Protein backbone atom coordinates (compact mmCIF):
# COMPACT_ATOMS: atom_id res chain seq x y z
CA UNK A 1 0.00 0.00 0.00
CA UNK A 2 1.35 3.42 -0.94
CA UNK A 3 0.83 6.34 1.42
CA UNK A 4 1.44 10.01 0.70
CA UNK A 5 3.65 12.12 2.94
CA UNK A 6 0.65 13.91 4.46
CA UNK A 7 -1.03 10.77 5.82
CA UNK A 8 -0.97 11.58 9.53
CA UNK A 9 -2.63 8.29 10.52
CA UNK A 10 0.30 6.27 9.25
CA UNK A 11 3.45 8.36 9.42
CA UNK A 12 4.00 8.32 13.18
CA UNK A 13 2.93 4.68 13.60
CA UNK A 14 4.67 2.76 10.82
CA UNK A 15 7.94 1.08 11.80
CA UNK A 16 8.92 -0.40 8.48
CA UNK A 17 7.45 -2.90 6.01
CA UNK A 18 8.32 -5.96 8.10
CA UNK A 19 6.83 -4.60 11.33
CA UNK A 20 3.68 -2.88 10.04
CA UNK A 21 1.91 -4.36 7.02
CA UNK A 22 -1.00 -2.46 5.50
CA UNK A 23 -3.31 -3.81 2.80
CA UNK A 24 -6.65 -2.14 2.00
CA UNK A 25 -8.40 -1.93 5.38
CA UNK A 26 -6.31 -4.73 6.95
CA UNK A 27 -3.43 -4.05 9.33
CA UNK A 28 -0.86 -6.63 10.47
CA UNK A 29 1.41 -5.69 13.38
CA UNK A 30 4.59 -7.55 14.33
CA UNK A 31 6.08 -7.27 17.82
CA UNK A 32 8.81 -8.96 19.85
CA UNK A 33 6.61 -9.71 22.86
CA UNK A 34 3.05 -9.54 24.13
CA UNK A 35 3.47 -6.23 25.96
CA UNK A 36 4.86 -4.50 22.88
CA UNK A 37 2.01 -5.84 20.75
CA UNK A 38 -0.62 -4.62 23.21
CA UNK A 39 0.95 -1.15 23.19
CA UNK A 40 0.97 -1.09 19.38
CA UNK A 41 -2.67 -2.13 19.15
CA UNK A 42 -3.72 0.61 21.55
CA UNK A 43 -1.70 3.25 19.67
CA UNK A 44 -3.35 2.26 16.39
CA UNK A 45 -6.78 2.16 18.00
CA UNK A 46 -6.40 5.72 19.32
CA UNK A 47 -5.09 6.99 15.97
CA UNK A 48 -7.99 5.40 14.10
CA UNK A 49 -10.53 6.81 16.57
CA UNK A 50 -9.05 10.31 16.21
CA UNK A 51 -9.72 10.08 12.47
CA UNK A 52 -13.27 8.74 12.67
CA UNK A 53 -12.36 5.06 12.22
CA UNK A 54 -12.93 2.10 14.52
CA UNK A 55 -10.97 -1.04 15.25
CA UNK A 56 -13.21 -4.11 15.08
CA UNK A 57 -12.04 -5.95 18.18
CA UNK A 58 -14.16 -9.04 17.48
CA UNK A 59 -12.42 -9.58 14.15
CA UNK A 60 -8.96 -8.76 15.51
CA UNK A 61 -6.85 -11.76 16.55
CA UNK A 62 -3.23 -12.36 17.41
CA UNK A 63 -0.84 -15.29 17.07
CA UNK A 64 2.21 -15.83 19.25
CA UNK A 65 5.14 -18.01 18.25
CA UNK A 66 6.21 -18.14 21.90
CA UNK A 67 4.43 -19.20 25.06
CA UNK A 68 2.38 -16.32 26.45
CA UNK A 69 -0.69 -15.67 28.56
CA UNK A 70 -4.23 -15.57 27.17
CA UNK A 71 -5.16 -12.31 25.49
CA UNK A 72 -4.16 -8.68 25.11
CA UNK A 73 -6.35 -5.67 25.87
CA UNK A 74 -7.44 -2.75 23.73
CA UNK A 75 -7.91 0.82 24.96
CA UNK A 76 -11.32 0.03 26.46
CA UNK A 77 -10.04 -3.04 28.28
CA UNK A 78 -11.75 -5.41 25.85
CA UNK A 79 -9.82 -8.62 25.26
CA UNK A 80 -8.30 -9.44 21.87
CA UNK A 81 -8.29 -13.19 21.46
CA UNK A 82 -5.16 -15.30 21.05
CA UNK A 83 -5.64 -18.03 18.44
CA UNK A 84 -3.61 -20.94 17.09
CA UNK A 85 -4.66 -20.41 13.47
CA UNK A 86 -5.85 -17.34 11.63
CA UNK A 87 -6.87 -16.59 8.05
CA UNK A 88 -5.32 -13.43 6.60
CA UNK A 89 -6.04 -12.37 3.01
CA UNK A 90 -7.10 -15.90 2.11
CA UNK A 91 -4.04 -17.61 3.58
CA UNK A 92 -4.08 -19.68 6.78
CA UNK A 93 -1.40 -18.79 9.32
CA UNK A 94 -0.52 -20.98 12.31
CA UNK A 95 1.41 -20.35 15.49
CA UNK A 96 3.72 -23.26 14.59
CA UNK A 97 4.78 -21.49 11.40
CA UNK A 98 3.90 -24.51 9.25
CA UNK A 99 1.74 -24.76 6.14
CA UNK A 100 -0.36 -27.74 7.26
CA UNK A 101 -3.44 -25.60 7.89
CA UNK A 102 -2.91 -23.66 4.66
CA UNK A 103 -2.80 -26.89 2.65
CA UNK A 104 -5.90 -28.26 4.37
CA UNK A 105 -7.72 -24.99 3.70
CA UNK A 106 -6.71 -24.95 0.02
CA UNK A 107 -7.82 -28.55 -0.50
CA UNK A 108 -11.19 -27.75 1.07
CA UNK A 109 -11.51 -24.62 -1.10
CA UNK A 110 -10.71 -26.64 -4.24
CA UNK A 111 -13.32 -29.26 -3.36
CA UNK A 112 -15.86 -26.50 -2.85
CA UNK A 113 -15.14 -25.18 -6.36
CA UNK A 114 -15.27 -28.74 -7.70
CA UNK A 115 -18.73 -29.29 -6.21
CA UNK A 116 -19.93 -25.96 -7.59
CA UNK A 117 -18.78 -27.10 -11.05
CA UNK A 118 -19.88 -30.74 -10.87
CA UNK A 119 -22.83 -30.00 -13.16
CA UNK A 120 -20.23 -30.04 -15.94
CA UNK A 121 -17.42 -32.07 -14.36
CA UNK A 122 -19.74 -35.02 -13.67
CA UNK A 123 -21.83 -34.73 -16.84
CA UNK A 124 -21.11 -37.68 -19.14
CA UNK A 125 -22.30 -35.63 -22.11
CA UNK A 126 -19.45 -33.13 -21.66
CA UNK A 127 -16.11 -33.96 -23.23
CA UNK A 128 -13.09 -34.54 -21.04
CA UNK A 129 -11.33 -31.75 -22.91
CA UNK A 130 -13.99 -29.30 -21.72
CA UNK A 131 -13.80 -30.73 -18.20
CA UNK A 132 -10.04 -30.29 -18.19
CA UNK A 133 -10.35 -26.66 -19.24
CA UNK A 134 -12.93 -26.00 -16.53
CA UNK A 135 -10.80 -27.72 -13.92
CA UNK A 136 -7.71 -25.68 -14.84
CA UNK A 137 -9.67 -22.42 -14.91
CA UNK A 138 -11.83 -22.82 -11.79
CA UNK A 139 -10.71 -25.59 -9.45
CA UNK A 140 -6.93 -25.58 -9.71
CA UNK A 141 -6.50 -21.85 -8.92
CA UNK A 142 -8.35 -22.44 -5.64
CA UNK A 143 -5.97 -25.30 -4.84
CA UNK A 144 -2.84 -23.28 -5.66
CA UNK A 145 -3.76 -19.94 -4.10
CA UNK A 146 -0.81 -18.69 -2.05
CA UNK A 147 1.32 -21.75 -2.86
CA UNK A 148 4.15 -19.52 -4.11
CA UNK A 149 4.98 -18.82 -0.46
CA UNK A 150 4.82 -22.40 0.80
CA UNK A 151 7.85 -24.43 1.86
CA UNK A 152 6.53 -27.88 1.03
CA UNK A 153 8.01 -31.24 1.90
CA UNK A 154 7.49 -34.38 -0.15
CA UNK A 155 4.69 -35.62 2.14
CA UNK A 156 2.74 -32.39 1.66
CA UNK A 157 3.23 -32.55 -2.10
CA UNK A 158 1.81 -36.07 -2.06
CA UNK A 159 -1.19 -34.82 -0.07
CA UNK A 160 -1.98 -32.22 -2.76
CA UNK A 161 -1.28 -34.72 -5.53
CA UNK A 162 -3.71 -37.25 -4.02
CA UNK A 163 -6.48 -34.65 -3.69
CA UNK A 164 -6.06 -33.50 -7.29
CA UNK A 165 -5.96 -37.02 -8.73
CA UNK A 166 -9.18 -37.88 -6.92
CA UNK A 167 -10.88 -34.85 -8.49
CA UNK A 168 -9.58 -35.68 -11.96
CA UNK A 169 -10.60 -39.34 -11.75
CA UNK A 170 -14.11 -38.45 -10.63
CA UNK A 171 -14.39 -35.95 -13.48
CA UNK A 172 -13.39 -38.71 -15.91
CA UNK A 173 -15.83 -41.17 -14.35
CA UNK A 174 -13.04 -43.49 -13.21
CA UNK A 175 -12.23 -44.96 -9.82
CA UNK A 176 -9.07 -46.65 -8.55
CA UNK A 177 -10.44 -50.11 -9.34
CA UNK A 178 -10.53 -49.18 -13.03
CA UNK A 179 -6.72 -49.32 -12.84
CA UNK A 180 -6.17 -46.30 -15.06
CA UNK A 181 -2.71 -44.85 -14.52
CA UNK A 182 -2.27 -41.31 -13.22
CA UNK A 183 -0.34 -40.39 -16.36
CA UNK A 184 -3.26 -41.46 -18.54
CA UNK A 185 -5.74 -39.48 -16.43
CA UNK A 186 -3.61 -36.36 -16.77
CA UNK A 187 -3.17 -36.90 -20.50
CA UNK A 188 -6.94 -37.13 -21.01
CA UNK A 189 -7.56 -33.99 -18.90
CA UNK A 190 -4.49 -32.22 -20.36
CA UNK A 191 -3.24 -31.41 -16.86
CA UNK A 192 0.46 -31.38 -15.94
CA UNK A 193 1.62 -32.94 -12.63
CA UNK A 194 0.84 -30.72 -9.68
CA UNK A 195 4.47 -30.66 -8.51
CA UNK A 196 5.62 -29.19 -11.82
CA UNK A 197 2.90 -26.54 -11.86
CA UNK A 198 3.66 -25.49 -8.30
CA UNK A 199 7.37 -25.31 -9.07
CA UNK A 200 6.62 -23.13 -12.08
CA UNK A 201 4.55 -20.72 -10.00
CA UNK A 202 7.09 -20.61 -7.17
CA UNK A 203 10.02 -19.83 -9.47
CA UNK A 204 7.97 -17.23 -11.33
CA UNK A 205 7.22 -15.51 -8.01
CA UNK A 206 10.88 -15.78 -6.97
CA UNK A 207 11.93 -14.01 -10.16
CA UNK A 208 9.26 -11.36 -9.57
CA UNK A 209 10.69 -10.72 -6.08
CA UNK A 210 14.28 -10.52 -7.35
CA UNK A 211 13.30 -7.90 -9.93
CA UNK A 212 11.96 -5.62 -7.19
CA UNK A 213 14.12 -2.79 -5.77
CA UNK A 214 16.23 -3.77 -2.77
CA UNK A 215 14.13 -1.62 -0.43
CA UNK A 216 10.84 -3.22 -1.51
CA UNK A 217 9.05 -5.16 1.27
CA UNK A 218 9.29 -8.47 -0.60
CA UNK A 219 13.06 -8.08 -1.04
CA UNK A 220 13.47 -7.12 2.60
CA UNK A 221 11.50 -10.20 3.62
CA UNK A 222 13.58 -12.41 1.31
CA UNK A 223 16.87 -11.16 2.78
CA UNK A 224 15.65 -11.05 6.39
CA UNK A 225 17.65 -13.11 8.89
CA UNK A 226 15.77 -14.00 12.04
CA UNK A 227 17.75 -13.57 15.28
CA UNK A 228 18.68 -16.59 17.35
CA UNK A 229 19.52 -20.17 16.45
CA UNK A 230 17.46 -22.84 14.78
CA UNK A 231 16.28 -25.62 17.13
CA UNK A 232 18.18 -28.88 17.40
CA UNK A 233 17.20 -31.88 15.34
CA UNK A 234 16.18 -32.11 11.71
CA UNK A 235 15.74 -28.49 10.54
CA UNK A 236 12.38 -27.46 9.15
CA UNK A 237 12.45 -26.76 5.41
CA UNK A 238 12.57 -23.04 4.64
CA UNK A 239 11.25 -21.23 1.58
CA UNK A 240 14.80 -20.53 0.42
CA UNK A 241 15.60 -24.23 0.73
CA UNK A 242 12.72 -25.05 -1.60
CA UNK A 243 13.89 -22.39 -4.07
CA UNK A 244 17.42 -23.81 -4.02
CA UNK A 245 16.10 -27.34 -4.59
CA UNK A 246 13.80 -26.33 -7.44
CA UNK A 247 16.49 -24.28 -9.19
CA UNK A 248 18.84 -27.27 -9.00
CA UNK A 249 16.19 -29.65 -10.36
CA UNK A 250 15.55 -27.48 -13.43
CA UNK A 251 19.24 -26.62 -13.89
CA UNK A 252 18.71 -22.88 -13.42
CA UNK A 253 20.28 -20.12 -11.31
CA UNK A 254 19.07 -16.99 -9.58
CA UNK A 255 20.26 -15.00 -12.61
CA UNK A 256 17.92 -17.05 -14.79
CA UNK A 257 15.05 -16.19 -12.45
CA UNK A 258 15.75 -12.51 -13.10
CA UNK A 259 14.97 -13.04 -16.79
CA UNK A 260 11.20 -12.64 -17.12
CA UNK A 261 11.14 -14.36 -20.55
CA UNK A 262 12.65 -17.58 -19.17
Buried (B, 14 or more C-beta within 10 A) or exposed (E): EEEEEEEEBBEEBBEEBEEBBBEEEEBEBEBEEBEEBBEBBBBBBBBBEEEEEEBEBEEBBBBBEEEBEEBBEBBEEEEBEBBEBBEEEEBBBBBEEBBEBBBBBBBEBBBEBBEEBEEBBBEEEBEBEEBBBBBBEBBBEBBBBBBBEBBBBEEBBEBBBEBBBBBBBBBBEBEEEEEBEEEEBBEBBEBEBBBEBBBEEBBEBBBBBBBEEEEEBBBBBBEEEEEEEEEEEEEEBEBEEBBEEBBEEEEBEEEEBEEEEE
